[in-house]
Amino acid sequence: MKPLKIILIVLGSIAALAGGAILVGALVLGWAFGTQRDADGYFTTPTERFSSDARAITSEDADVLIDQDAADWLPSDLAEIRLRAEGVSGPVFIGIGPEDEVQAYLAGVSRSVVRDVSYGRRFDIEYGDIPGDAVPPPPVTQDFWVAQASGDGVQTLDWSLENGRWTVVLMNADGSPGVAAELSAGGRSSLLPAAIFILLVLGLFFIAGGAGLILLGALGVRGGASGATATGGAPEGALAIEGAEPVRIVGHLDPSLSRWLWLVKWFLAIPHYVVLFFLWIAFSVLTFFAGVAILFTGRYPRGIFDFNVGVLRWTWRVGFYSTSAIGTDEYPPFSLGPEPDYPATLEVDYPEHLSRGLVLVKWWLLAIPHYIILAILTSSPSWAIDNNDRWQASGPSLLTIAVLIAGLALLVRGRYPQGLFNLLMGVNRWIFRVVVYAALMTDDYPPFRLDQGSEEPRPAGPPSGGAAPATT
């Protein structure tokens, strides 16, 4: 595949992915606009209690910046805020004022500044307390408020955004200490329907443009060694595997590995990680397009198939070199091709026909047993609950531990344990077989085993000699 085609596919995939994200955002906004507003058109938070022993609860200062030229043609109801407060034990005051006026009014007054508010599974407020002994006059006597409401029962404050630096203040109506109120906040904008429409058009434009670039990149791509049979040389002394599986992964262990190079291979491979980041974006987007094609035609588009196999090959070579096996000191090539002379190879048979129905279930439902096993092998083995009652993983995965043990054996003994290498090869085979199945590239269900599942291995011919017999 020519570099220009790869660039077109990657750029197209990024554009399509961005378009998909924009489109999803537009749909979510549209759903919220139609179902989540109250009778007055406000999006409103749940009512929660705000309380403090101080004389005032204030927000952090907020800047509102609207370009003056734009303000001349923007609607007056560009954005409106509604605050509702009900005092727990008496009349309540809520107001919005200019930052400097509020600071002067509350100078020396004890207050609590709301630093953070969380409306997740559990409501949580983080305050920053500012001590003080001054006694302020009742807030209702001040004339700097741009919007205010006070009294018994539920008090409602409505305010249209204006340029300036503003502070929200919650107090008892008489300015006494010990503020406690049930508070909710809401907002609405007359521009939201137009914004939803623009996002829909923009998302569709990016998806269409990305699909066009992908088609240009994938058009006419053929062959390589990812077809129904593969031929080519292999590293001298390597084992070429014969078997019926559609996915064949081979790794040739270098007998003269450096004792210490494995410590920095992850760093040396950073250029590959950067490229693979974008290639895997393309892989994910192309898999979606391939799934749509399979659903209607029963065939995996050949150009997309060969590109995705190339991404898998590249990933396997980098993993074999750096973090998944550290099985060679030979730096991996920047290539989507088969590269038969490299110690790590991956081949996938092109399927002439794929089940249309399986496309809908095999990547998530049917592959669940494999996902569970791979999660055990490749995910962190220990879990803990953090301060926000969320489960957090910690510690290295079993695969990482095995690679570290192999590295330590190299460092201390200068030799890679063959049994450990076979185990790592088996785990990597399992990972790639499941990835190929989940990426819709085969209907053959992945086997629950670490080995290649083949006949007896045979020595491969030298890279410069005659081609090795075809792998089937």
Helices and strands as residue ranges (DSSP letters): H 3-35, E 43-44, E 48-52, E 56-59, E 62-64, H 68-71, E 80-87, E 92-98, H 99-105, E 111-119, E 123-130, G 139-141, E 147-151, E 154-160, E 164-172, E 179-188, H 192-218, E 239-240, E 247-251, G 261-263, H 265-268, H 270-297, H 302-321, E 344-348, G 358-360, I 362-366, H 368-378, E 382-385, E 391-394, H 398-413, H 418-438, E 458-459
